[in-house]
């Protein structure tokens, strides 16, 4: 159900200039059209301040958000910028729409799941006569300049809606600006971005990292050493999770050691084995910043060491199989690529219907997998080699109504069925 919201919802937030004035002047200033690395807050946007404490600008921005979504924005400045919607004055094109999918990389099962779900959604919308042609797809193979070129090509091909899956946080703003000027809607998925000329759809990176860290504090009794298994240095999503966990451990008084696994199981296992060979003392727990849990468990087993509590993160099927095999309780979240695509489409379809988002960045919480619901997520066909992800029990990360607080207008968007539960377990 979609409820109209007061147009002044976001006007309480001030970053030096009232947002209502910014909207009246067209939203973005010329200086902000592409974003930059200067940490500037001009144009009404907070700075990207990964690993840094909040200033009054960030705390004021957080306080101004609707109460129903506020917890999802805890620590938002570690991974993204927050401010007014760059599409405040955008007139959506009439259907049928040409949808395009720009992926930074497609070389793993997580990315493959996301693209499968995107194609499924577009196929459903096509039966409603809302799609022009097939979904246009491009894979940049982790080449930022190539992805920027591919986005520009998509604009030239007439793409009206461009979903960008995990582009780099910098280096894409000019390409996005070209799309913006052509009237295209750009939705960046599953990552933070320096660019303020797009809509961002992502889960609560910081809040999720903090939640798993707090679980480890409780399981360790607040004593001993925890090892943080960090992701790729410099990636906003990884840095945000890590900043959250470090803050929780620091407050609890736990000693922290680190390994850098770069979200690669072979690297994680090697790093963990190396750590264990030089640290004979007890490990109270290992915090997973993404894809770490299975490789960490294997390293402890290979080293003949007692398995500590190891948190999970993205809810991989292999992690659930490892939990079943070891019998050691863990915690994680459903964070498959398909979920991210579903939430991005929800946001895009609201905008295409004529609703207006009150902010540029839309963050949402993830369903938690814990000892209480493990049996509902684990399936016997899951193995340590599975590349799939557990899917939300309710079929989606959040209900459509979650976004009501972040949009104005009552236009009814097109609908689709997520069908995440139909994805294969393999």
Secondary structure, DSSP 8 states (H G I E B T S, - for coil): ------TTTTTT-BSSSBHHHHHHTTSS-GGGSS--SS---GGG-----TTS---HHHHHHHHHS-TTTGGGGTTGGGT----S-TTTT-----SSB-EEEEES---SHHHHHHHHHHHHHHHHHHTTT-B-SS-EEEE-TT-HHHHHHHHHHHHHTT-SEEEEES--SSS-HHHHHHHHHTT-EEEEESS--S-SSSEEEEE-HHHHHHHHHHHHHHHHTT-SEEEEEE--TT-HHHHHHHHHHHHHHHHHT-EEEEEE-TT-HHHHHHHHHHHHHH--S---EEEESSS-HHHHHHHHHHHT----EE---S-BHHHHHHHHHH-----EE---HHHHHHHHHHHHHHHHHT-EESSSEEEE---EE-TTTHHHH--TT--TT---B---TTSSSS-GGGGGGGEE-----------GGGS---
